[in-house]
Amino acid sequence: MVSRSYSNLLDLTSCGSPTFSREKKRLPRVATVAGVLSELDDETSNSVCSDTPSSVSQERMIIVGNQLPLKAHRKDNGTWEFTWDEDSLLLQLKDGLGDDVETIYIGCLKEEIEPSEQDDVALYLLDTFKCVPTFLPPELFSKFYHGFCKQHLWPLFHYMLPLSPDLGGRFDRSLWQAYLSVNKIFADKVMEVISPDDDFVWVHDYHLMVLPTFLRKRFNRVRLGFFLHSPFPSSEIYRTLPVRDELLRALLNSDLIGFHTFDYARHFLSCCSRMLGISYQSKRGYIGLEYYGRTVSIKILPVGIHIGQLQSVMSHPETESKVAELKKQFRDQTVLLGVDDMDIFKGISLKLLAMEQLLLQHPDKRGRVVLVQIANPARGRGKDVQEVQSETYATMKRINNAFGRPGYTPVVLIDTPLQSYERIAYYVIAECCLVTAVRDGMNLIPYEYIICRQGNEKIDEILGTDLLTQKKSMLVVSEFIGCSPSLSGAIRVNPWNIDSVAEAMDSALMVPEAEKQMRHEKHYRYVSTHDVAYWARSFLQDLERACRDHLRRRCWGIGFGLGFRVIALDPNFRKLSVEHIVSAYKRTKHRAILLDYDGTMVQPGSMSLTPNAEAVSILNILCRDTKNCVFIVSGRERKTLTEWFSSCERMGIAAEHGYFVRTNRNAEWDTCIPVPDFEWKQIAEPVMQLYMETTDGSNIEAKESALVWNYEYADRDFGSCQAKELFDHLESVLANEPVSVKSSPNIVEVKPQGVSKGIVAERLLLTMQQKGVFPDFVLCIGDDRSDEDMFGVIMNAKATLSPVAEVFPCTVGQKPSKAKYYLEDTSEILRMLQGLANASEHSTRTSLQPASH
């Protein structure tokens, strides 16, 4: 049973006190489409294109996360008390959005609220904190969070494969359905409060990866950003996920996708390339993916910390007292500090083993060096957590038994919850901070340590340091955590190499004071300027840039379920109406028709590439109409095209992208440009041969006028990389030759300069003009980049056309193009051409009938 969470904020009331009275109060802002909410299993609801601008002027950010940045406490009298969770990143990022940006939070509460109290709590939280709680039934939440998120996504994103039932468990379809249901509930909550044309939506982390699809489906132009706070695994790991395509496509329904590091972004882009065939482009420093006419931007920026909060806690008297206490406790000893969650990826046991190795190899450290390990409770649960705890306690006990003595405990394990001021006090007194996680999305512990080591006047007094003395700190960090690239002064280690970590710990203690100060200053300068406010501000700026063309483009939603996506096109780009073009065809007398072949007259990927009888019949009817001049313009060789269209007596053919041209079956082949020789092939072919031999799955197609290296069946990433190298190599060795090197999807081609399909269109129109014929109807259809040249020519050929000419440049499929029109596929093109052929036949019959007297 779904919880009694309210269904529409328009129906709700608000109140002014924690006793949850029901005093009527109207919401300042609500959804533009009031009360329209979809059911959990609704896959057929129509998209809402919010074309009418909202009258609200203030910018607003809706921040969506798994948990609200709130703490809940039930008081003795049974009522709930709520306060802000100052440690929540979602709350801290608000500092970077500016005072002029209103924020609303959507997420779950950490405490379970009884169904009878949910409406009242929801009203109070909205009125007091501008928070919209998502209440989930306990069973559904368990399947969603502890099931799919923690058993499938979290281990996989941290490079842990479910090789056996004990390692993460086999994929469970029911947990995936729970994940979808929860994401749908979150989407409904967003829909209750959003003004689609005015608001920004910022979704956080892997718990809500399919939320962008649900939101984009309802509001095609929603301004939506997503930030992944965990690692994104390499394609070899990610591809094992049974719902891999669904999650990738869902993320691509965002406008901006953020990652902590380039490695995580690179893995995501590689997955998009290998699994969806979508390649990225970098332009002026921005990385973007073209996805059905929309540009999905990629943001790479590690999150920062809230420095003001840390400094505020450092100034508390409790912190100062704790620092003094710890200084006394660890006098004459050097403290190494670790702060980690008690889970399998934080590497606590590896750190303890390195400490053991340090004490074994360096007896002088015994009695002088202490490892304080603060172990926070694990966020997940299960057998793996219990194993980590058992191993940690056993290792600690062994080390302390072997090296401990009265007054000296080598490893101090703190597994009870600490107050913020206590944790900060440990940061202050630690000489070195150790982070040996085997995989972690970001890990802000080193940042917090650096700020705390900077101290303040009172802390300096307690520690007995001079205000003028430069501060110092040392870091030993795993190379597998997100913050590692930004800490250039840290000692980076492979946490699996116990000896290496032990030596790094020793080195950190032996570094000269001046170098410690220099490293600290470098880190402090970075951390203090790249705080959480900087991160949030930068993300919002990039989200605004990514969404600036939303209102200018027309949008269509296509696809079902998680295959839904939005196609964004120029407002002047529209589907070619068969009735419209047939009407224009009937009233015109001089027609030019240019047709691409592959992908236009025959379906891409077809087993048989030869034209079918229907297509040949249509072409013959069009050619027999004396008002028409029909050309097939293809990249294929002239021999092949001659065989395929041998029955089309009056049809013109342009082969090899227009290098060879023939006006009809009985005419001689001509060349569009003079080429004295093809000696350049002797230079280009050996180079292509080299790349073919080193790129499995590639091949060379030798045409009369061109050479083509095709890597369609090679590994996608390696083939693309090789294509870039080959392109540069060929441009270099052919720099003085009269040829051009072109790169298109899956091919690199070398052909004589000036050869393009656009030349064919120019030549046809010019020939008709020389005969005193000015076309009043021009139709040009093509499906790929090479056809764009034809579109450009006919759209700018006013001098060679009739003043009343009707021009129809048409591409195949809805995609960015110079063409003004599109048809969905080959079947629609043949249907349209059949309409033109029928008009020609009707006109011929009419002209042959004797005139009535």
Buried (B, 14 or more C-beta within 10 A) or exposed (E): EBBBBBEBBEEBBBBEEBEBEEEEBEBEBBBBBEEBBBEBEEEEEEBBBBEEEBEBEEBBBBBBBBBBBBBBEEEEEEBBEBEEBBEBBBBBBBBBBEEEBBBBBBBBBEEEBEBEBBBBBBBBBBBBBBBBBBBBBEEBBEBBBBBBBBBBBBBBBBBBEBEEEEBBBEBBEEBBBBBBBBBBBBBBBBBBBBBBBBBBBBBBBBBBBBBBBBBBBBBBBBBBBBBBBBBBBBBEBBEBBEBBBBBBBBBBBBBBBBBBBEBBBBBBBBBBBBBBEBBBEEEEEBBBBBBBBBBBBBBBBBBBBBBEBBBEBBBBEBBBEBBBEBBEEBEEBBBBBBBBBBBBBBBBBBBBBBBBBBBBEBEEBBBEBBBBBBBBEBBBEBEBBEEBBEBBBEBBEBBBEEBBEEEBBBBBBBBEEBEBBBBBBBBBBBBBBBBBBBBBBBBBBBBBBBBBBBBBEBBBBBBEBEEEEEBBBBBBBBEBBBBBBBBEBBBBBBBEEBEBBBBBBBEBBEBEEEEBBBBBBBBBEBBBEBBBBBBBBBBBEBBBEBBEEBEEBBBBBEBEEBEBBBBBBBEEBEBBEBEEBBEBBEEBEBBBBBBBBBBBBBBEEEEEEEBEEEBBBBBBBBBBBEBBBBBBBBBBBBEBBBEBBEEBEBBBBBBBBBBBBBBBBEEEEEBBEEBEEBEBBEBBBEBBEEBBEEBEBBBBBEBEBBBBBBBEEBBBBBBBEBBEBBBEBBEEBBEEBEBBBBBEEBBBBBBBEBBBBBBBBBBBBEBBBEEEBBBBBBBBBBBBEBBBBBBBBBBEBEEBBBEEBBBBBBBBBBBBBBBBBBBEBBEBBBEBBBBBBEBBBEBEEEEEEEEEE
